[in-house]
Amino acid sequence: MLRILSIAGGLALAVPVVAQEPPPAPEKELDAAVAADWPRFDHGGKGHLTHDEFSTWLITLRSQSNGAGEDPAKLKAWAETSFVSADGDSDKRVSPEEFTAFLRSKIKK
């Protein structure tokens, strides 16, 4: 079974839910989802996302949530703005902690 964690801006994360256990807090679900998908987007296992890796992941999440058909130029601009917002220490890369904090700030309450 999958639980969808909705995030503002049209993002959603699908995370597994174990039927026998009570669902974990949304924060732990988000941490687990980021940890599970991180290797898929952190090419080379550097421990951070480049602008392109971050944008690819974010646009993938949005496409899974909203489907195809959004204007590519608008998606690119949205991803650019999001990267700047997520890069908390302005080092031109996003750590797992920065990515998780960024997504957590976008979770619909």
N, C-alpha and C positions, 0 to 999 in steps of 0.2 A: 504494500500500500504506500502511496506517496502523499505527502502533505505539501500543499503549495503555500509558500511563504510569499505574500504579496508585498511589493515594494513600490513606493511612489515613483512616478515616471513611467509606469507601464512595465515594470520588471516583475518577474516571479521566479522563485527558486523552488524546485521540486526536491524535497528531502524525504528519505525513508522514515517511516514511522513503524515501530515495533508494536504489534497488537497486544502483547502481554504486559507491556510496561506503560505507565502513564506518559503522555507526551512530554518531552523536555521543554524547558522554557524557550521562547522564541530566540533568545540570544544564543543559547547552546545549539539550536537547530541551525542558525545562521553560521556559527563557527564551524560546525560539522560540514555544512554544505560547501563553504569556501575551502576548507581543508581537503575535502574529497575532490573538488574540481580544480584546485590550484595546479597540480602537475600538468593538466591538460592545456593550460594557457601559459604557464611559466616555462617557455621553451628553453631548454638547456638547464633547467633547475637552478637558476641564478638566485632564487629567493626573493625576487621582485618582478614586477611587471613593467615592461616598457610601455610607452604610449600606445603602440600598435597592439600589443597583447591585451592591455587594459580595454582598449576600444573594441577589439574583437569579442572579448568576454561580455562586455556590457551590451553590445549590439546583439549578441547571441541570446542573452537573457531577455532582452526586450522583444526580439523576434519570436521567441518561444511563448512569450506572454501575449503579444499583440498580433502575431502572424505577419506575413509578408505584406508589402505594399506601401511601406512608409518611404517618404522621399529620402534617398541616400544622402543628399546634401544636408538635410536637416538632421539625420541620424549622426553624420560625421560631426556637425557643429555641436550637437548635444553631447556626444562622447568627448569632444575636446574640452568643453566646459566642465564636464564631470571629472575628467582627468585632473584638471587644475584644482578642482575642489577636493578630490581624493588625495592628492599629493601634499599631505599636511606639512612636510618639512621642505617642500619645494626643491627636492633633489632630482627631479625629472624621472622618477620611478615610483612605483606604488608597492609597498610591502603588504604582506598578508594582513597585518594589523590595520594598516591604512585602508585597505580594500574593505575589510570587515566593518571598520568604523564608518566608512562612507555608506555602505549598504544599510547598516544599522540606522544611520541618520535618515534614511529614505523609507524605512518601514512605516507602512500606514498603521496608525494607532487606532 
